[in-house]
Amino acid sequence: MTRRFFAPMMLAMLNLAPPSLSIVGTTVAQDSFTLTSPAMKDGGILPADLKCTRDGGDGVTPPLAWDGVPDATKSLALIVHHYPRGRVEGVDAPSQYWLLWNIPPETRALPRGNPASIGDEGADKDERRTGYTPPCSPPGSLHEYTITLYALSAPLDTLLLHDDPNVDWSAMTKAMNGKIMASSHISFQN
């Protein structure tokens, strides 16, 4: 099952309009934009080969696929995040595991590991380099991680046209403010 959403708290954080966005006079159908992964089901456990190296995986990005991209989409962006204990959704920034923007609108999938380096990447979880940080939850506990894909009405022109370790959750969500036409997300546990 794939979940599609325009989360009220996310909209509040980004100061966006309610879900009935109007793009150039046309209402965008939110329920047709869907994100999936051939490696895992929504709400399922992260496959062993995608776990962090400490846990025996290779720590690469999961394969993702999507369809129903709104016709007026000019760019796509993707965020993988998790709210650690003590952080509150809609109040605090989450831990970011992958920030990816400038995904061409005609793209319909990212293969495992994103070997072609599609899009531009922001800071990793520890904000030391750019790229994906594989989830590495403490042994004996399960945490929920969310992958969200955004269809944007315009490119994120306040962000650079290359990987940038200075782009964090705050910078990316600020850059998307007012440009999100539709979004879809899936979650997994690790």
N, C-alpha and C positions, 0 to 999 in steps of 0.2 A: 504494500500500500504506500502511496506517495502522498505526502501532505502538501497542500498549497496554502499560502497564507499571506496576509498583510497584518502581521501581529500588531495589536494596538500599542503595546509598549515600545516596539521598534519604531512605529510611526511617531510616537510621542518623543522618543529620543532624537529622532531626525527632524522633528517639527514638520512632518509631512501631512498632507491632506488625508482625509479618510479614504477607505478602499475604493470608493466610486470615483477614482481619478478620471479625469477627462483629458485625453491627449488629442489636441487639434480637433476638438469637437466630437471625437469618437470615443465611446466608452470601451475600455479594454476588458475583455473577459478574463478574469483571474483564474478560473478553474480549468482552463485549457493549457496553461503553462505548467509543465510537470518535470520534475527532476527525479532521476532514478540512478541506481548503481547496479551494474550486473554482478558485482562482488558481494553485495549484502542487501538485505531487505530493510526497509524503514523501521527503525526501532530495534533492530537486531544487534548482534554482537559483531564487533570489528573482526574480520577474518584474521587468523593467526599470521598469515604471510604479510599483512599490512600493519601489524603491530610494530612498536619501536624495537630497535635491535636488542635492547636489554631483555625484552620479552620474546626474542627469537624471530621477529619479523625483519623485513628489509626496510621498513619505515618510509615507503614511498606513498604517494597520494593514491587514493582509491580511484578506480575508473568511474566516470560519471557520464550520464547521457541525459538529454532533455529534448522536449518537443513542445509545440504550441507557442513558440516565441512570437510575441505580438509583432505584426507587420511593421510598425513604425520604430522598432528597436534599432538604435544606432550603435549600441555597445552592450556587452554583458560584463558582469562582475560577480565574484564569488567570495564568500567568507566562510571559513570554518572556525567555530568558536565553542567555548565551554565556560559556564559560570562556576568557578570553584567555590568551595564552602566559604561562606561569609560575604560573597558578592551577590547582589540582588539584581535580577533582570529589570531593566527599565530605570535603574538608579545608578548602578556601577557598570563600568566597562568590563566585558568578559576577558578571559584569556583568549588570544587570537592564535590560531594554529595555521591559517593560510589566508592571506589577503591577495586576491588576484583581480586585476582590472585590465581594460583594453582587450577583452576577448572579442574577436570579430563577431558581429551579429549573426553571420551565416554558420558559425560553429554550432555543432549539435552534440559534441561529445569531447571529453578529455580522457585519453587512454591512461591506463595505470602508469603512474610515475610522471605523466605529462612530458614524455621524452622530447617533443618538439618545442617545449617551453612556450606554449601558447599563452599570451597575455603577459602582463607585467606584475611582478610580485613585490609585496611590502615586507615589513619586518616579520621575523619569525617570533615564536612565543616569548623568547628571552630578549628580543629586540637587539640581537647582536649581529644578525646577518639577514639576508632576504630569503624567502622561500617557505616551504612547508615544514612544520614541526609535527612529527608523528605523535599521537597521544600515547602517553606512558603513565597510566594511572598507577597509584600505589598498589602493591599486591594485596589481594583480598577485598578490594573495593571496586565498584562499577560506577563510572561517571558517564553522563550523557554529553555527547558532542553533536553539534548541529552544523550541517552544510547548507548554506543558502545561496541560491543563484538569483541574480537580479537582472531584469531586462530594463535597460536604461534608455531614456528619450534623447540622450546626448552623451558623448564621451565625457570622461571625468577630466576636464581640461585644467583643473587645479592641481592634478597629480602629474608627475613626470611621465614621459613616454618611454620609460625604461624602469627596470627594477630599482627600488628605492628603500633602503633600510630605515628611512625617517618616516615612512608611511605606517602608521599604527591604526588600531581600531577607530580612534577618534578622528584622525585625518581622513580615513577612507569614508566613514559614515557621513562626515561633514561634506565631502566632495560629492556624495550621492544625493544629498539633500535637494529635494524638488525634482529629481530626475528618475526616480523609480516608477516604472510603469506597471510592473508585475514582479512577483517573486515566488519562488517555490523552494521548499526545503525538505530535507530528509535528516533523520538523526540516527545515531548509532551509539552503542555502549562499549566501553572498554574499561 
